[in-house]
Amino acid sequence: MLVLEAKLEGTKEQYEKLNEAIRTARFVRNICLRYWMDNKDIGKYELSAYWAVLASQFELAKNLNSLAGKARAERALSVISRFYDNCKKHKPRKKGYPRFKKEQTHGSVEYKTSGWKLADDRKSINFLDKKGIGRLKLKGTRDLHFYQISQIKRVRLVKRADGVYVQFCVDVERKENTEPSGTTIGLDMGLKEYYTDSNGITVENPKFLPQGEKVLKRSQRLVSRRVKGSKNRGSR
């Protein structure tokens, strides 16, 4: 899978509905863990079927896309499976007993092949479940033009401190045909030169830190001229 990421742009109301979808996904995961704690002999089939029970009992779960709900139930199962694997390997203090997720500044909800529709120009995405998120603009999606929409197998909404992002999991088969040359070469890494090989070829040090310091110094000068609290200062 190849993961491509873009930032979402929408209204304040849409962001609130995005947060509600992420909270619902967290709720499904937690309640599936609670169900497992009360019934330790259940497996993947029981957890997947339990999602249907949640959708019938809770309105917030019913409004979430069914595949997205099943994906969170599967996520709970993966946490449980990792715990059992660590127990079998007898890892001291690292068994990772499943814990409930709390309200955080970050989170995610994963749609699979339904519940969303990507625009033909790859500039917006429309979420079709009953959460009412609607159409959102995509920022930074030039790489999506190289792939067909049918190749996108999963769409994941990720909330971070600086906004909400969408990740596209693209089914791509990547092959690199390499043939051994039959020769060997030695590399000597250094500070003055980046490296010198056994053939005497030297590559200069790129000096990324001094270059970054120059850019940072120039940016700080520009910010210092802006009025605190203004839009111009926030955009720098």
N, C-alpha and C positions, 0 to 999 in steps of 0.2 A: 504494500500500500504506500502511495505517495500522499503526503499531507500538505495541502495548500491552505494558507490562512489569510483572512481578510478582516478588516474592522467594520463593524456595523454602525450605520448612522440612521437615527430615527427620532421620533418625538419623545417627550418625557412620558407620555402615556404608554408608548410602545415599550420603553425601557422598564416600566413598572410591570407590564405583562410578561416581559422576558424574565424579570426577577421572579415572578410568580411561577413560571414554568420551571425555573431552576429549583425553586423551593419545593415544588411538587415532586420533582425527580429525587431530591434529597429525602423527602417524606417517604416516597415509595421504597427507597433503599433502606431507610431506618426501620420501617415497619416490616419489611421482609426479613431483616436481621432479627427483629423481635419474634417473628413467627418461627424462625429457625431455632432461637434460644429456647422457645417453648416446646419445639418438636425436633429434637436433634437427629431423628432418623429420616428427615425429608431430603429430597434431592432436587435436581434441575427441573424435572417435570412438575413437581409439587409447587416450587417457587414460581414457575411460569404460569401455572394455573391459578395461583394465588393472586396474580395481578388482576385477573378477571373479577375476583371477589372484591378487591379494593375498588375497581372501577364501578362496581355496582353499589358499593356502600358510601363512597366519598365523591362528592361533586367535583372537587378539585382534581382527583385522579381520573374521573370520567372525561374531563375536558382535555386531558393530555393525550397526544397521539398514542395509539395502542402499541406500536412498535417502540416508541420512546419509553413507555412504561415497562415493557418487557426487557428492554435494554438495561434499565436500572435494576430490575430484578436479577438479571444475569450478572450485573456488577456486584450485587450483594453475594451471589453465589461464588464469584471469583475470589472475593475476600475470604469466604468460608473455606474454599478449596485451598487457598494459600496457607491458612491456619492449620489445616489437617496435614498438608505437606511438611510444614515446619515441625509439627509434632512427630511425624514419622522419621524425620531426619535428626530428631533429638537436639534441636538447637536451644541451648540454655538462654533464657531471658529474651529470646527473639522469636517466640512462637507467633506473635502478632494476633492476639485474640481480637476478633472483630469488634469495632467500636462504632458508636453512633456518630454521625456527622452533625455538627452544630452549625448554627447560622454564622457564615463567614463572609468576608469581602470577595471571595472567589467561589466558584462552583461551575457546574456544567450540566447540560442535558443533551442527550444524543438521539437524533433522529436517524432512521435508516433509509429505506428507499421510498418512504411515503411521508406525508405531513409537510412537505415543502415543494416549492417549484422555483427553479432558477430561470431567470429571464434569458432570452436568446442572446442578448448582448452582454451577458455576464456582469451587468452593472447593478442588479438588484435580486433579492430573493424574497419569496412570499411564503409565509408559514400558514398552513391551511387547517391546523387543528382548532379546537374550540377555545383555545386560550386567547384568540383574537389579536395575536401579535401583528399580523398583516405583512405588508411589503416594507422591506428595509433596504437602504442603499448599501452597496459594498464598496469599500475603499481599499484598493490594492489587489486587483484580481486579474492582472494582465496574463498571468500564467494559466488561468482557467481556459483561455481561448484555444490552447493547444490540445484540449481533451474534450471528448463527447460527454454530454450530460449523462448518458447511460453508463459511463465509466465511474460515476460518483456513487459509491456504495453506502457512504455514511456522511451525515452532516451533524457536526457537534457545535453547540453554542457554549462558549466559554466566557465566564465573567471574571474580569480581573480588576485591579484597583484603578486602571486608567480607561476602562470601558469594557464593552462586550465584543467579542470576536467570534467569527464563525470559521470552523475548520472543515475542509472538504477532504474526505478520504477517497482517493482516486485509485482505481484498480489498474495498475500499469505493470507490464512485464518489462523489466529492464535487463538488458544483456550487454556485456562488454566482452568482446572477443579479443583476448590477449594471448599472444604466443611467446613462450620463453625465448630469450635471445641467446641463452647458453653462455653468457658472460657475467662476471661479477664485478662489483665496483665498491669501493670503500668511501665513506663519508666522514669528515672530521668537522663537527660543529664548533663554532666559536662565537666570540663577542664582537670582535672587530669585523670579521667576515661572517656571513650567515652560515656558509659551509664551504669546504674545499674537498673535492673528490680526488680519488687516486690517480686520475688523469691530469691533474693540475688545474682543473677548471674551478674558478672561484666565483661565488655569488655574494654580492654585497649585502650588508645588513639593511633591511627595508626601513628600520627605525620608525616603527609605527607610533611609539610613545611620544617622541618629540613632535611628530606631525599632529597627533591628537591634542597635545598640549597647546600648539599654535591655534588650532580650531577652537578649543575651549576658551582660550584667552580672548580671541576675537569675539566669540559669542557672548562672553561675560561683559565685554565693553558695550556691546549693543544692548544687552538687557539693562545695564546700569543707566542708560539714557531714557528708558521707558518709565512711565508713571506707574507706581505700585497699584495693583488692582485693575489696571486697564486691560483691554483685550489685546492690545499690541504686546504688552509684557507677557501675557499668558501664552501667546502664540510662539514665543521664542523658545 
